[in-house]
Structures are given as C-alpha cells and as structure tokens.
Amino acid sequence: MILAMLIKNKKQGFSLLELLLTIAIFSVVSMGAGYLIIDATVTTDVNTKKISATLLAKEGLEAARSIRDDQGFDHLDIGSDNGVVFDETDNIWGFNGDSSDTSVDNLYTRVVSVDSVSGLGYIKKITSTVTAVSGLRNISVTLVTYLTDWR
C-alpha cells in the first residue's frame, strides 16, 4: 500500500529536476532561433548594401562613358581619383575633381579613377570603387572597364 502511494504521488506532478531540464532545453532552442533571426537580418542588410554599391559602381562606369561620349576622350584625365556628379542644368555627367568629396547619399563612397593602358594612348582604364560600412562589416565593390577613343 505504501508503495502504491509513492508511485501515485510520483505521477502527480513534475519534479524540480524535470522542470529545470525543460527550461534549459527551451532556452537553448530559443537562443538558437533568436541567433538565426538576427543573423538573417544582418545578412539581408549587408546584401542590400552590396547590391546598392554594385549599382553605384556601374553608374560610375556609365558616367565615365558618358563623359567620353558627350565631352570627348580628352576629358578623361589620367591619374585622377574623382567623384562623379550629374549636372541637371546641362544634363551631363562630370568629374568633381576632388577625391575627398566622393560621398553618395552619405552612406557610400564612390571613387572613379582613370589610368592609361601602357603603350596604347587611345585606350583608358576606368575603375569605379564603391565602399560602405554595414554594422561592423566593410563593403567594397570594384568594377573595371576600358574605354577607347572611337571618334
């Protein structure tokens, strides 16, 4: 009879050890799920900024191409690190001539550099580099193209 009462009492509730073990397992699972959610959010932010940086770098190359087409091949000054600006009055792209003023929307820094291709004066190498900071991660995108004096 005493044994039957002990078994009956044991089945009525949870012991403290079972409760602590359940809380520990729930905590570990919850922290793992929380980490995955935070990591997904950070990754989304970084990838969004990488996409925007790539588009801005492409825009820098297209601006240099537009300068060549609209203003002439000689306006692509060799050895210069420039920001590019769009003049809405004249509806043309231009270099701002100042490598310290290359901020885009105060989030990105874009530098467009023009270099010569050795021995070929009619070809210029255009490099567009965009950098940004996303949290603790630095993002940098560099695109390169070659432009010729086709006229």
Contact map, one row per residue, 1 for C-alpha under 8 A:
1111100000000000000000000000000000000000000000000000000000000000000000000000000000000000000000000000000000000000000000000000000000000000000000000000000
1111110000000000000000000000000000000000000000000000000000000000000000000000000000000000000000000000000000000000000000000000000000000000000000000000000
1111111000000000000000000000000000000000000000000000000000000000000000000000000000000000000000000000000000000000000000000000000000000000000000000000000
1111111100000000000000000000000000000000000000000000000000000000000000000000000000000000000000000000000000000000000000000000000000000000000000000000000
1111111110000000000000000000000000000000000000000000000000000000000000000000000000000000000000000000000000000000000000000000000000000000000000000000000
0111111111000000000000000000000000000000000000000000000000000000000000000000000000000000000000000000000000000000000000000000000000000000000000000000000
0011111111100000000000000000000000000000000000000000000000000000000000000000000000000000000000000000000000000000000000000000000000000000000000000000000
0001111111110000000000000000000000000000000000000000000000000000000000000000000000000000000000000000000000000000000000000000000000000000000000000000000
0000111111111000000000000000000000000000000000000000000000000000000000000000000000000000000000000000000000000000000000000000000000000000000000000000000
0000011111111000000000000000000000000000000000000000000000000000000000000000000000000000000000000000000000000000000000000000000000000000000000000000000
0000001111111100000000000000000000000000000000000000000000000000000000000000000000000000000000000000000000000000000000000000000000000000000000000000000
0000000111111100000000000000000000000000000000000000000000000000000000000000000000000000000000000000000000000000000000000000000000000000000000000000000
0000000011111110000000000000000000000000000000000000000000000000000000000000000000000000000000000000000000000000000000000000000000000000000000000000000
0000000000111111011000000000000000000000000000000000000000000000000000000000000000000000000000000000000000000000000000000000000000000000000000000000000
0000000000001111111000000000000000000000000000000000000000000000000000000000000000000000000000000000000000000000000000000000000000000000000000000000000
0000000000000111111100000000000000000000000000000000000000000000000000000000000000000000000000000000000000000000000000000000000000000000000000000000000
0000000000000011111110000000000000000000000000000000000000000000000000000000000000000000000000000000000000000000000000000000000000000000000000000000000
0000000000000111111111000000000000000000000000000000000000000000000000000000000000000000000000000000000000000000000000000000000000000000000000000000000
0000000000000111111111100000000000000000000000000000000000000000000000000000000000000000000000000000000000000000000000000000000000000000000000000000000
0000000000000001111111110000000000000000000000000000000000000000000000000000000000000000000000000000000000000000000000000000000000000000000000000000000
0000000000000000111111111000000000000000000000000000000000000000000000000000000000000000000000000000000000000000000000000000000000000000000000000000000
0000000000000000011111111100000000000000000000000000000000000000000000000000000000000000000000000000000000000000000000000000000000000000000000000000000
0000000000000000001111111110000000000000000000000000000000000000000000000000000000000000000000000000000000000000000000000000000000000000000000000000000
0000000000000000000111111111000000000000000000000000000000000000000000000000000000000000000000000000000000000000000000000000000000000000000000000000000
0000000000000000000011111111100000000000000000000000000000000000000000000000000000000000000000000000000000000000000000000000000000000000000000000000000
0000000000000000000001111111110000000000000000000000000000000000000000000000000000000000000000000000000000000000000000000000000000000000000000000000000
0000000000000000000000111111111000000000000000000000000000000000000000000000000000000000000000000000000000000000000000000000000000000000000000000000000
0000000000000000000000011111111100000000000000000000000000000000000000000000000000000000000000000000000000000000000000000000000000000000000000000000000
0000000000000000000000001111111110000000000000000000000000000000000000000000000000000000000000000000000000000000000000000000000000000000000000000000000
0000000000000000000000000111111111000000000000000000000000000000000000000000000000000000000000000000000000000000000000000000000000000000000000000000000
0000000000000000000000000011111111100000000000000000000000000000000000000000000000000000000000000000000000000000000000000000000000000000000000000000000
0000000000000000000000000001111111110000000000000000000000000000000000000000000000000000000000000000000000000000000000000000000000000000000000000000000
0000000000000000000000000000111111111000000000000000000000000000000000000000000000000000000000000000000000000000000000000000000000000000000000000000000
0000000000000000000000000000011111111100000000000000000000000000000000000000000000000000000000000000000000000000000000000000000000000000000000000000000
0000000000000000000000000000001111111110000000000000000000000000000000000000000000000000000000000000000000000000000000000000000000000000000000000000000
0000000000000000000000000000000111111111000000000000000000000000000000000000000000000000000000000000000000000000000000000000000000000000000000000000000
0000000000000000000000000000000011111111100000000000000000000000000000000000000000000000000000000000000000000000000000000000000000000000000000000000000
0000000000000000000000000000000001111111110000000000000000000000000000000000000000000000000000000000000000000000000000000000000000000000000000000000000
0000000000000000000000000000000000111111111000000000000000000000000000000000000000000000000000000000000000000000000000000000000000000000000000000000000
0000000000000000000000000000000000011111111100000000000000000000000000000000000000000000000000000000000000000000000000000000000000000000000000000000000
0000000000000000000000000000000000001111111110000000000000000000000000000000000000000000000000000000000000000000000000000000000000000000000000000000000
0000000000000000000000000000000000000111111111000000000000000000000000000000000000000000000000000000000000000000000000000000000000000000000000000000000
0000000000000000000000000000000000000011111111100000000000000000000000000000000000000000000000000000000000000000000000000000000000000000000000000000000
0000000000000000000000000000000000000001111111110000000000000000000000000000000000000000000000000000000000000000000000000000000000000000000000000000000
0000000000000000000000000000000000000000111111111000000000000000000000000000000000000000000000000000000000000000000000000000000000000100000000000000000
0000000000000000000000000000000000000000011111111100000000000000000000000000000000000000000000000000000000000000000000000000000000000100101000000000000
0000000000000000000000000000000000000000001111111110000000000000000000000000000000000000000000000000000000000000000000000000000000000000000000000000000
0000000000000000000000000000000000000000000111111111000000000000000000000000000000000000000000000000000000000000000000000000000000000000000000000000000
0000000000000000000000000000000000000000000011111111100000000000000000000000000000000000000000000000000000000000000000000000000000010100001000000000000
0000000000000000000000000000000000000000000001111111110000000000000000000000000000000000000000000000000000000000000000000000000000000000001110000000000
0000000000000000000000000000000000000000000000111111111000000000000000000000000000000000000000000000000000000000000000000000000000000000000000000000000
0000000000000000000000000000000000000000000000011111111100000000000000000000000000000000000000000000000000000000000000000000000000000000000000000000000
0000000000000000000000000000000000000000000000001111111110000000000000000000000000000000000000000000000000010000000000000000000001110000000110000000000
0000000000000000000000000000000000000000000000000111111111000000000000000000000000000000000000000000000000000000000000000000000001000000000011000000000
0000000000000000000000000000000000000000000000000011111111100000000000000000000000000000000000000000000000000000000000000000000000000000000000000000000
0000000000000000000000000000000000000000000000000001111111110000000000000000000000000000000000000000000000000100000000000000000001000000000000000000000
0000000000000000000000000000000000000000000000000000111111111000000000000000000000000000000000000000000000000100000000000000000111000000000011100000000
0000000000000000000000000000000000000000000000000000011111111100000000000000000000000000000000000000000000000000000000000000000100000000000000100000000
0000000000000000000000000000000000000000000000000000001111111110000000000000000000000000000000000000000000000000000000000000000000000000000000000000000
0000000000000000000000000000000000000000000000000000000111111111000000000000000000010000000000000000000000000101000000000000000100000000000000000000000
0000000000000000000000000000000000000000000000000000000011111111100000000000000000000000000000000000000000000001000000000000011100000000000000111000000
0000000000000000000000000000000000000000000000000000000001111111110000000000000000000000000000000000000000000000000000000000000000000000000000000000000
0000000000000000000000000000000000000000000000000000000000111111111000000000000000010000000011000000000000000000000000000000000000000000000000000000000
0000000000000000000000000000000000000000000000000000000000011111111100000001000000000000000011000000000000000000000000000000010000000000000000000000000
0000000000000000000000000000000000000000000000000000000000001111111110000000000000000000000000000000000000000000000000000000000000000000000000000010000
0000000000000000000000000000000000000000000000000000000000000111111111100000000000000000000110000000000000000000000000000000000000000000000000000000000
0000000000000000000000000000000000000000000000000000000000000011111111111011000000000000000111000000000000000000000000000000000000000000000000000000000
0000000000000000000000000000000000000000000000000000000000000001111111111111000000000000000000000000000000000000000000000000000000000000000000000000000
0000000000000000000000000000000000000000000000000000000000000000111111111000000000000000000000000000000000000000000000000000000000000000000000000000000
0000000000000000000000000000000000000000000000000000000000000000011111110000000000000000000100000000000000000000000000000000000000000000000000000000000
0000000000000000000000000000000000000000000000000000000000000000011111111010000000000000000000000000000000000000000000000000000000000000000000000000000
0000000000000000000000000000000000000000000000000000000000000000001111111111000000000000000000000000000000000000000000000000000000000000000000000000000
0000000000000000000000000000000000000000000000000000000000000000001110111111000000000000000000000000000000000000000000000000000000000000000000000001100
0000000000000000000000000000000000000000000000000000000000000000000100011111100000000000000000000000000000000000000000000000000000000000000000000000000
0000000000000000000000000000000000000000000000000000000000000000001100111111100000000000000000000000000000000000000000000000000000000000000000000000000
0000000000000000000000000000000000000000000000000000000000000001001100011111110000000000000000000000000000000000010000000000000000000000000000000000000
0000000000000000000000000000000000000000000000000000000000000000000000000111111100000000000000000000000000000000010000000000000000000000000000000000000
0000000000000000000000000000000000000000000000000000000000000000000000000001111100000000000000000000000000000000111100000001000000000000000000000000000
0000000000000000000000000000000000000000000000000000000000000000000000000000111110000000000000000000000000000000111100000000000000000000000000000000000
0000000000000000000000000000000000000000000000000000000000000000000000000000111111000000000000001000000000000000111000000000000000000000000000000000000
0000000000000000000000000000000000000000000000000000000000000000000000000000001111100000000000001110000000000011110000000000000000000000000000000000000
0000000000000000000000000000000000000000000000000000000000000000000000000000000111110000000000111110010000000011100000000000000000000000000000000000000
0000000000000000000000000000000000000000000000000000000000000000000000000000000011111000000000111110111000000111000000000000000000000000000000000000000
0000000000000000000000000000000000000000000000000000000000010010000000000000000001111100000011110000010000000011000000000000000000000000000000000000000
0000000000000000000000000000000000000000000000000000000000000000000000000000000000111110000011110000000000000000000000000000000000000000000000000000000
0000000000000000000000000000000000000000000000000000000000000000000000000000000000011111001111000000000000000000000000000000000000000000000000000000000
0000000000000000000000000000000000000000000000000000000000000000000000000000000000001111111111000000000000000000000000000000000000000000000000000000000
0000000000000000000000000000000000000000000000000000000000000000000000000000000000000111111100000000000000000000000000000000000000000000000000000000000
0000000000000000000000000000000000000000000000000000000000000000000000000000000000000011111000000000000000000000000000000000000000000000000000000000000
0000000000000000000000000000000000000000000000000000000000000000000000000000000000000011111100000000000000000000000000000000000000000000000000000000000
0000000000000000000000000000000000000000000000000000000000000000000000000000000000000111111110000000000000000000000000000000000000000000000000000000000
0000000000000000000000000000000000000000000000000000000000000000011001000000000000000111011111000000000000000000000000000000000000000000000000000000000
0000000000000000000000000000000000000000000000000000000000000011011000000000000000011110001111100000000000000000000000000000000000000000000000000000000
0000000000000000000000000000000000000000000000000000000000000011001000000000000000011110000111110000000000000000000000000000000000000000000000000000000
0000000000000000000000000000000000000000000000000000000000000000000000000000000001111000000011111000000000000000000000000000000000000000000000000000000
0000000000000000000000000000000000000000000000000000000000000000000000000000000001111000000001111100100000000000000000000000000000000000000000000000000
0000000000000000000000000000000000000000000000000000000000000000000000000000000111100000000000111110000000000000000000000000000000000000000000000000000
0000000000000000000000000000000000000000000000000000000000000000000000000000000011100000000000011111110000000000000000000000000000000000000000000000000
0000000000000000000000000000000000000000000000000000000000000000000000000000000011100000000000001111110000000010000000000000000000000000000000000000000
0000000000000000000000000000000000000000000000000000000000000000000000000000000000000000000000000111110000000000000000000000000000000000000000000000000
0000000000000000000000000000000000000000000000000000000000000000000000000000000000100000000000010111111000000000000000000000000000000000000000000000000
0000000000000000000000000000000000000000000000000000000000000000000000000000000001110000000000000111111100001110000000000000000000000000000000000000000
0000000000000000000000000000000000000000000000000000000000000000000000000000000000100000000000000000111111111100000000000000000000000000000000000000000
0000000000000000000000000000000000000000000000000000000000000000000000000000000000000000000000000000011111111100000000000000000000000000000000000000000
0000000000000000000000000000000000000000000000000000000000000000000000000000000000000000000000000000001111110000000000000000000000000000000000000000000
0000000000000000000000000000000000000000000000000000000000000000000000000000000000000000000000000000001111111000000000000000000000000000000000000000000
0000000000000000000000000000000000000000000000000000000000000000000000000000000000000000000000000000001111111000000000000000000000011000000000000000000
0000000000000000000000000000000000000000000000000000100000000000000000000000000000000000000000000000001111111100000000000000000001111000000000000000000
0000000000000000000000000000000000000000000000000000000000000000000000000000000000000000000000000000011101111110000000000000000011110000000000000000000
0000000000000000000000000000000000000000000000000000000110010000000000000000000000100000000000000000011100011111000000000000000111100000000000000000000
0000000000000000000000000000000000000000000000000000000000000000000000000000000011110000000000000010010000001111100000000000000111000000000000000000000
0000000000000000000000000000000000000000000000000000000000011000000000000000000011110000000000000000000000000111110000000000011110000000000000000000000
0000000000000000000000000000000000000000000000000000000000000000000000000000011111000000000000000000000000000011111000000000011100000000000000000000000
0000000000000000000000000000000000000000000000000000000000000000000000000001111110000000000000000000000000000001111100000001111000000000000000000000000
0000000000000000000000000000000000000000000000000000000000000000000000000000011100000000000000000000000000000000111110000001110000000000000000000000000
0000000000000000000000000000000000000000000000000000000000000000000000000000011000000000000000000000000000000000011111011011100000000000000000000000000
0000000000000000000000000000000000000000000000000000000000000000000000000000000000000000000000000000000000000000001111111011100000000000000000000000000
0000000000000000000000000000000000000000000000000000000000000000000000000000000000000000000000000000000000000000000111111000000000000000000000000000000
0000000000000000000000000000000000000000000000000000000000000000000000000000000000000000000000000000000000000000000011111000000000000000000000000000000
0000000000000000000000000000000000000000000000000000000000000000000000000000000000000000000000000000000000000000000111111110000000000000000000000000000
0000000000000000000000000000000000000000000000000000000000000000000000000000000000000000000000000000000000000000000111111111000000000000000000000000000
0000000000000000000000000000000000000000000000000000000000000000000000000000000000000000000000000000000000000000000000011111000000000000000000000001100
0000000000000000000000000000000000000000000000000000000000000000000000000000000000000000000000000000000000000000000110011111100000000000000000000111100
0000000000000000000000000000000000000000000000000000000000000000000000000000010000000000000000000000000000000000011110001111110000000000000000000111000
0000000000000000000000000000000000000000000000000000000000000000000000000000000000000000000000000000000000000000011110000011111000000000000000011110000
0000000000000000000000000000000000000000000000000000000000001001000000000000000000000000000000000000000000000001111000000001111100000000000000011110000
0000000000000000000000000000000000000000000000000000000000001000000000000000000000000000000000000000000000000001110000000000111110000000000001111000000
0000000000000000000000000000000000000000000000000000000011011000000000000000000000000000000000000000000000000111100000000000011111000000000001110000000
0000000000000000000000000000000000000000000000000000000010000000000000000000000000000000000000000000000000001111000000000000001111100000000111100000000
0000000000000000000000000000000000000000000000000000110110000000000000000000000000000000000000000000000000011110000000000000000111110000000111000000000
0000000000000000000000000000000000000000000000000000100000000000000000000000000000000000000000000000000000011100000000000000000011111000011110000000000
0000000000000000000000000000000000000000000000001000100000000000000000000000000000000000000000000000000000111000000000000000000001111100011100000000000
0000000000000000000000000000000000000000000000000000000000000000000000000000000000000000000000000000000000110000000000000000000000111111111000000000000
0000000000000000000000000000000000000000000011001000000000000000000000000000000000000000000000000000000000000000000000000000000000011111111000000000000
0000000000000000000000000000000000000000000000000000000000000000000000000000000000000000000000000000000000000000000000000000000000001111100000000000000
0000000000000000000000000000000000000000000000000000000000000000000000000000000000000000000000000000000000000000000000000000000000001111110000000000000
0000000000000000000000000000000000000000000001000000000000000000000000000000000000000000000000000000000000000000000000000000000000001111111000000000000
0000000000000000000000000000000000000000000000000000000000000000000000000000000000000000000000000000000000000000000000000000000000111101111100000000000
0000000000000000000000000000000000000000000001001100000000000000000000000000000000000000000000000000000000000000000000000000000000111100111110000000000
0000000000000000000000000000000000000000000000000100100000000000000000000000000000000000000000000000000000000000000000000000000011110000011111000000000
0000000000000000000000000000000000000000000000000100110010000000000000000000000000000000000000000000000000000000000000000000000011100000001111100000000
0000000000000000000000000000000000000000000000000000010010000000000000000000000000000000000000000000000000000000000000000000001111000000000111110000000
0000000000000000000000000000000000000000000000000000000011001000000000000000000000000000000000000000000000000000000000000000001110000000000011111000000
0000000000000000000000000000000000000000000000000000000000001000000000000000000000000000000000000000000000000000000000000000111100000000000001111100000
0000000000000000000000000000000000000000000000000000000000001000000000000000000000000000000000000000000000000000000000000000111000000000000000111110000
0000000000000000000000000000000000000000000000000000000000000000000000000000000000000000000000000000000000000000000000000011110000000000000000011111000
0000000000000000000000000000000000000000000000000000000000000000100000000000000000000000000000000000000000000000000000000011110000000000000000001111100
0000000000000000000000000000000000000000000000000000000000000000000000001000000000000000000000000000000000000000000000000111000000000000000000000111110
0000000000000000000000000000000000000000000000000000000000000000000000001000000000000000000000000000000000000000000000000110000000000000000000000011111
0000000000000000000000000000000000000000000000000000000000000000000000000000000000000000000000000000000000000000000000000000000000000000000000000001111
0000000000000000000000000000000000000000000000000000000000000000000000000000000000000000000000000000000000000000000000000000000000000000000000000000111
